[in-house]
């Protein structure tokens, strides 16, 4: 009789223990960023310097070439982060985008159309007409606000500094455009989008910081100003909500170790170093390990980065948290012959490639109820 009394209790204990031994399941979202490298249509815009990207321009940019570029980009975007998440990214930040029309054409590509991406885009004062934008999956993210925040920097302030010899590595086709009236440097706005991801508020900043035109050292103050603006935006979000979850991403034209990122923005390489209201940058360790998103003369750097606020690296997965990061550099994205073997496969006079940058991504995860 005594044994019979204990049997139901033992069965219940075993069932309880077994149920808690089951592996945890998570919801996962991929957050990606990609420099689309000169995503121009074929139409000459009289308000911008886009003549090069027309059928009669230097690039002989025809409809066929444009359509091939769109197809190539769509293939990449659909596959970023697929090693851990077979679904296409929930968020895609992009830069070097001429206008909203090219994004409308992009999201209608066969590889992307069923993903039903929404578009958030503003025209920026960049004289080449290139902007930043955010694509998002409409069934997963509900934006509540979006704003483009201008970066005001002036060449006059920098020109007082000592002239520094230009390193050939710093020559770029992304030339800084300066107003002859007030010496303002026309560059890209910073895009801030706020909304709800599966019911949780998320803030995303998309960036394309000033180029290294004129030399890395000479132009560094421009990017330091961009980093300071980024920090100001994050501070404002955190004053409104101390628990705000913030993701900032973009082509920063600086590595994770440069002043714009380390000092002006204040990003940290190790989670243990990130204090309340701080920023974690998982790409700094990758850079130290020799990885890269862009190359010049066999020297690699990580200009493309995604960073997160301290609230996204906490260890409680009852809400969305950062999991891990990566660089998407599959073989089809790499030049496999010639002078630039091993580099990102970009556009040339003989081939419509992808971009001179590799895309980057992070995963956000949350434990399923």
LOFI-233508 format. One record per residue (C-alpha): x, y, z; residue number from 1. Coordinates in steps of 0.1 Angstrom, whole numbers, plus 5000, padded with zeros to 4 digits. Layout:
BEGIN
{{X; Y; Z}; NUM}
...
END
This chain:
BEGIN
{{5000; 5000; 5000}; 1}
{{5028; 5024; 5008}; 2}
{{5044; 5019; 4974}; 3}
{{5011; 5024; 4956}; 4}
{{5007; 5057; 4975}; 5}
{{5040; 5071; 4961}; 6}
{{5036; 5060; 4925}; 7}
{{5013; 5090; 4913}; 8}
{{5037; 5114; 4930}; 9}
{{5068; 5099; 4913}; 10}
{{5050; 5100; 4879}; 11}
{{5041; 5137; 4884}; 12}
{{5077; 5146; 4894}; 13}
{{5091; 5127; 4864}; 14}
{{5067; 5145; 4840}; 15}
{{5076; 5179; 4855}; 16}
{{5113; 5173; 4852}; 17}
{{5111; 5160; 4817}; 18}
{{5090; 5190; 4806}; 19}
{{5116; 5214; 4819}; 20}
{{5145; 5195; 4802}; 21}
{{5131; 5203; 4768}; 22}
{{5153; 5227; 4747}; 23}
{{5141; 5263; 4747}; 24}
{{5126; 5277; 4715}; 25}
{{5132; 5312; 4703}; 26}
{{5117; 5337; 4679}; 27}
{{5144; 5351; 4656}; 28}
{{5147; 5381; 4634}; 29}
{{5176; 5391; 4612}; 30}
{{5187; 5428; 4611}; 31}
{{5209; 5436; 4580}; 32}
{{5227; 5465; 4565}; 33}
{{5241; 5467; 4530}; 34}
{{5258; 5495; 4510}; 35}
{{5240; 5491; 4476}; 36}
{{5268; 5509; 4458}; 37}
{{5254; 5534; 4433}; 38}
{{5218; 5522; 4431}; 39}
{{5208; 5547; 4404}; 40}
{{5180; 5546; 4379}; 41}
{{5188; 5556; 4343}; 42}
{{5170; 5590; 4344}; 43}
{{5190; 5622; 4347}; 44}
{{5178; 5642; 4378}; 45}
{{5186; 5679; 4371}; 46}
{{5188; 5685; 4409}; 47}
{{5217; 5661; 4415}; 48}
{{5251; 5650; 4401}; 49}
{{5238; 5617; 4386}; 50}
{{5248; 5623; 4350}; 51}
{{5274; 5595; 4352}; 52}
{{5246; 5569; 4357}; 53}
{{5226; 5575; 4326}; 54}
{{5226; 5558; 4292}; 55}
{{5249; 5584; 4277}; 56}
{{5270; 5590; 4309}; 57}
{{5304; 5576; 4318}; 58}
{{5289; 5543; 4331}; 59}
{{5266; 5538; 4300}; 60}
{{5239; 5529; 4325}; 61}
{{5212; 5513; 4305}; 62}
{{5179; 5497; 4316}; 63}
{{5193; 5462; 4311}; 64}
{{5223; 5470; 4334}; 65}
{{5199; 5486; 4360}; 66}
{{5177; 5455; 4360}; 67}
{{5207; 5432; 4364}; 68}
{{5218; 5454; 4394}; 69}
{{5184; 5451; 4410}; 70}
{{5183; 5413; 4405}; 71}
{{5218; 5409; 4420}; 72}
{{5209; 5430; 4451}; 73}
{{5177; 5412; 4456}; 74}
{{5195; 5379; 4457}; 75}
{{5218; 5391; 4484}; 76}
{{5191; 5407; 4505}; 77}
{{5169; 5376; 4504}; 78}
{{5198; 5354; 4517}; 79}
{{5216; 5376; 4544}; 80}
{{5218; 5357; 4577}; 81}
{{5204; 5325; 4562}; 82}
{{5229; 5304; 4581}; 83}
{{5208; 5307; 4613}; 84}
{{5175; 5321; 4601}; 85}
{{5161; 5308; 4568}; 86}
{{5136; 5336; 4567}; 87}
{{5147; 5368; 4549}; 88}
{{5157; 5398; 4571}; 89}
{{5130; 5416; 4590}; 90}
{{5150; 5449; 4587}; 91}
{{5174; 5460; 4559}; 92}
{{5192; 5493; 4562}; 93}
{{5207; 5505; 4530}; 94}
{{5227; 5534; 4516}; 95}
{{5239; 5548; 4482}; 96}
{{5202; 5549; 4471}; 97}
{{5192; 5575; 4445}; 98}
{{5155; 5578; 4454}; 99}
{{5124; 5560; 4465}; 100}
{{5117; 5548; 4430}; 101}
{{5147; 5525; 4429}; 102}
{{5136; 5510; 4462}; 103}
{{5101; 5504; 4448}; 104}
{{5118; 5485; 4419}; 105}
{{5140; 5466; 4443}; 106}
{{5113; 5452; 4466}; 107}
{{5093; 5441; 4435}; 108}
{{5121; 5418; 4424}; 109}
{{5110; 5381; 4423}; 110}
{{5133; 5372; 4452}; 111}
{{5117; 5398; 4475}; 112}
{{5082; 5405; 4464}; 113}
{{5066; 5378; 4485}; 114}
{{5084; 5392; 4516}; 115}
{{5062; 5423; 4513}; 116}
{{5088; 5449; 4524}; 117}
{{5078; 5484; 4534}; 118}
{{5100; 5514; 4526}; 119}
{{5111; 5543; 4548}; 120}
{{5131; 5568; 4528}; 121}
{{5137; 5606; 4528}; 122}
{{5157; 5626; 4502}; 123}
{{5189; 5639; 4518}; 124}
{{5210; 5670; 4508}; 125}
{{5238; 5649; 4494}; 126}
{{5247; 5664; 4461}; 127}
{{5251; 5631; 4443}; 128}
{{5215; 5623; 4453}; 129}
{{5224; 5592; 4474}; 130}
{{5204; 5585; 4505}; 131}
{{5198; 5560; 4533}; 132}
{{5167; 5540; 4538}; 133}
{{5151; 5512; 4558}; 134}
{{5132; 5482; 4544}; 135}
{{5110; 5463; 4568}; 136}
{{5087; 5433; 4567}; 137}
{{5052; 5447; 4570}; 138}
{{5038; 5416; 4588}; 139}
{{5065; 5417; 4615}; 140}
{{5072; 5454; 4622}; 141}
{{5048; 5483; 4626}; 142}
{{5065; 5517; 4623}; 143}
{{5050; 5545; 4644}; 144}
{{5073; 5573; 4635}; 145}
{{5102; 5582; 4612}; 146}
{{5124; 5613; 4608}; 147}
{{5155; 5623; 4589}; 148}
{{5179; 5642; 4611}; 149}
{{5204; 5664; 4592}; 150}
{{5241; 5665; 4600}; 151}
{{5254; 5701; 4599}; 152}
{{5291; 5702; 4593}; 153}
{{5312; 5730; 4577}; 154}
{{5344; 5728; 4557}; 155}
{{5354; 5763; 4570}; 156}
{{5359; 5749; 4605}; 157}
{{5381; 5721; 4593}; 158}
{{5402; 5741; 4568}; 159}
{{5419; 5760; 4596}; 160}
{{5436; 5727; 4606}; 161}
{{5470; 5717; 4592}; 162}
{{5468; 5703; 4557}; 163}
{{5476; 5666; 4556}; 164}
{{5489; 5648; 4526}; 165}
{{5463; 5625; 4511}; 166}
{{5469; 5588; 4513}; 167}
{{5460; 5571; 4480}; 168}
{{5440; 5546; 4500}; 169}
{{5416; 5574; 4510}; 170}
{{5407; 5584; 4474}; 171}
{{5370; 5578; 4469}; 172}
{{5342; 5585; 4443}; 173}
{{5321; 5597; 4472}; 174}
{{5335; 5633; 4471}; 175}
{{5324; 5657; 4498}; 176}
{{5303; 5686; 4483}; 177}
{{5308; 5720; 4499}; 178}
{{5285; 5750; 4496}; 179}
{{5304; 5780; 4483}; 180}
{{5280; 5803; 4503}; 181}
{{5283; 5790; 4538}; 182}
{{5309; 5762; 4534}; 183}
{{5284; 5736; 4546}; 184}
{{5294; 5700; 4537}; 185}
{{5264; 5683; 4521}; 186}
{{5261; 5648; 4534}; 187}
{{5235; 5622; 4543}; 188}
{{5209; 5627; 4570}; 189}
{{5206; 5601; 4598}; 190}
{{5173; 5582; 4596}; 191}
{{5155; 5574; 4628}; 192}
{{5126; 5549; 4627}; 193}
{{5106; 5538; 4658}; 194}
{{5080; 5511; 4658}; 195}
{{5069; 5477; 4672}; 196}
{{5085; 5444; 4665}; 197}
{{5061; 5417; 4676}; 198}
{{5047; 5441; 4701}; 199}
{{5080; 5454; 4714}; 200}
{{5092; 5490; 4707}; 201}
{{5124; 5491; 4687}; 202}
{{5144; 5522; 4675}; 203}
{{5166; 5520; 4644}; 204}
{{5190; 5545; 4631}; 205}
{{5204; 5541; 4596}; 206}
{{5236; 5560; 4587}; 207}
{{5260; 5568; 4559}; 208}
{{5287; 5589; 4575}; 209}
{{5309; 5614; 4555}; 210}
{{5335; 5598; 4533}; 211}
{{5373; 5599; 4536}; 212}
{{5375; 5623; 4506}; 213}
{{5405; 5645; 4511}; 214}
{{5422; 5620; 4534}; 215}
{{5413; 5599; 4565}; 216}
{{5428; 5622; 4590}; 217}
{{5417; 5655; 4574}; 218}
{{5381; 5643; 4571}; 219}
{{5379; 5625; 4604}; 220}
{{5363; 5655; 4622}; 221}
{{5333; 5652; 4599}; 222}
{{5327; 5615; 4609}; 223}
{{5334; 5624; 4646}; 224}
{{5305; 5650; 4642}; 225}
{{5283; 5622; 4627}; 226}
{{5292; 5599; 4657}; 227}
{{5283; 5627; 4681}; 228}
{{5250; 5633; 4664}; 229}
{{5243; 5596; 4666}; 230}
{{5250; 5597; 4703}; 231}
{{5227; 5627; 4707}; 232}
{{5199; 5609; 4690}; 233}
{{5204; 5578; 4713}; 234}
{{5205; 5601; 4744}; 235}
{{5173; 5617; 4734}; 236}
{{5156; 5583; 4730}; 237}
{{5169; 5572; 4764}; 238}
{{5157; 5603; 4781}; 239}
{{5122; 5596; 4769}; 240}
{{5125; 5559; 4778}; 241}
{{5155; 5548; 4799}; 242}
{{5148; 5512; 4787}; 243}
{{5147; 5521; 4750}; 244}
{{5160; 5494; 4727}; 245}
{{5182; 5510; 4700}; 246}
{{5200; 5496; 4670}; 247}
{{5223; 5519; 4650}; 248}
{{5237; 5507; 4617}; 249}
{{5254; 5519; 4586}; 250}
{{5284; 5525; 4564}; 251}
{{5304; 5547; 4588}; 252}
{{5335; 5552; 4565}; 253}
{{5355; 5544; 4597}; 254}
{{5364; 5512; 4614}; 255}
{{5352; 5502; 4649}; 256}
{{5384; 5515; 4664}; 257}
{{5383; 5551; 4650}; 258}
{{5374; 5581; 4671}; 259}
{{5340; 5586; 4655}; 260}
{{5329; 5552; 4668}; 261}
{{5350; 5547; 4700}; 262}
{{5349; 5583; 4714}; 263}
{{5321; 5603; 4697}; 264}
{{5296; 5575; 4699}; 265}
{{5313; 5557; 4728}; 266}
{{5308; 5521; 4715}; 267}
{{5325; 5492; 4734}; 268}
{{5340; 5460; 4721}; 269}
{{5331; 5438; 4750}; 270}
{{5297; 5434; 4766}; 271}
{{5312; 5435; 4801}; 272}
{{5324; 5471; 4793}; 273}
{{5290; 5484; 4784}; 274}
{{5274; 5504; 4812}; 275}
{{5238; 5516; 4815}; 276}
{{5228; 5536; 4784}; 277}
{{5260; 5524; 4766}; 278}
{{5265; 5509; 4731}; 279}
{{5279; 5475; 4722}; 280}
{{5297; 5470; 4689}; 281}
{{5302; 5433; 4680}; 282}
{{5322; 5442; 4649}; 283}
{{5353; 5455; 4668}; 284}
{{5364; 5420; 4677}; 285}
{{5359; 5409; 4641}; 286}
{{5381; 5438; 4629}; 287}
{{5408; 5427; 4654}; 288}
{{5406; 5392; 4639}; 289}
{{5413; 5405; 4604}; 290}
{{5378; 5403; 4590}; 291}
{{5364; 5430; 4568}; 292}
{{5336; 5444; 4547}; 293}
{{5357; 5465; 4524}; 294}
{{5392; 5462; 4510}; 295}
{{5418; 5484; 4494}; 296}
{{5453; 5472; 4484}; 297}
{{5448; 5440; 4503}; 298}
{{5440; 5459; 4535}; 299}
{{5406; 5450; 4550}; 300}
{{5385; 5471; 4573}; 301}
{{5349; 5470; 4587}; 302}
{{5332; 5502; 4577}; 303}
{{5298; 5486; 4578}; 304}
{{5286; 5480; 4614}; 305}
{{5255; 5473; 4635}; 306}
{{5256; 5483; 4671}; 307}
{{5230; 5479; 4699}; 308}
{{5221; 5496; 4732}; 309}
{{5229; 5480; 4766}; 310}
{{5192; 5471; 4769}; 311}
{{5196; 5446; 4740}; 312}
{{5225; 5427; 4755}; 313}
{{5209; 5418; 4788}; 314}
{{5205; 5381; 4795}; 315}
{{5168; 5379; 4801}; 316}
{{5154; 5366; 4768}; 317}
{{5117; 5372; 4778}; 318}
{{5120; 5401; 4754}; 319}
{{5141; 5407; 4723}; 320}
{{5179; 5406; 4728}; 321}
{{5210; 5407; 4706}; 322}
{{5223; 5372; 4699}; 323}
{{5252; 5373; 4675}; 324}
{{5266; 5392; 4644}; 325}
{{5282; 5383; 4611}; 326}
{{5295; 5395; 4578}; 327}
{{5278; 5380; 4547}; 328}
{{5306; 5372; 4524}; 329}
{{5295; 5341; 4504}; 330}
{{5316; 5330; 4474}; 331}
{{5293; 5345; 4448}; 332}
{{5299; 5379; 4463}; 333}
{{5337; 5377; 4458}; 334}
{{5358; 5385; 4428}; 335}
{{5375; 5352; 4418}; 336}
{{5401; 5364; 4394}; 337}
{{5422; 5393; 4382}; 338}
{{5438; 5422; 4401}; 339}
{{5410; 5423; 4427}; 340}
{{5407; 5386; 4434}; 341}
{{5392; 5381; 4468}; 342}
{{5376; 5415; 4470}; 343}
{{5338; 5422; 4470}; 344}
{{5325; 5418; 4434}; 345}
{{5315; 5453; 4424}; 346}
{{5302; 5468; 4391}; 347}
{{5328; 5473; 4363}; 348}
{{5327; 5481; 4326}; 349}
{{5325; 5444; 4318}; 350}
{{5303; 5430; 4346}; 351}
{{5274; 5441; 4367}; 352}
{{5284; 5430; 4402}; 353}
{{5269; 5435; 4436}; 354}
{{5288; 5461; 4457}; 355}
{{5322; 5471; 4469}; 356}
{{5310; 5463; 4504}; 357}
{{5299; 5430; 4520}; 358}
{{5267; 5432; 4540}; 359}
{{5265; 5428; 4577}; 360}
{{5238; 5414; 4600}; 361}
{{5228; 5407; 4636}; 362}
{{5201; 5384; 4651}; 363}
{{5175; 5394; 4676}; 364}
{{5160; 5366; 4696}; 365}
{{5133; 5361; 4722}; 366}
{{5122; 5330; 4741}; 367}
{{5088; 5316; 4730}; 368}
{{5061; 5315; 4756}; 369}
END
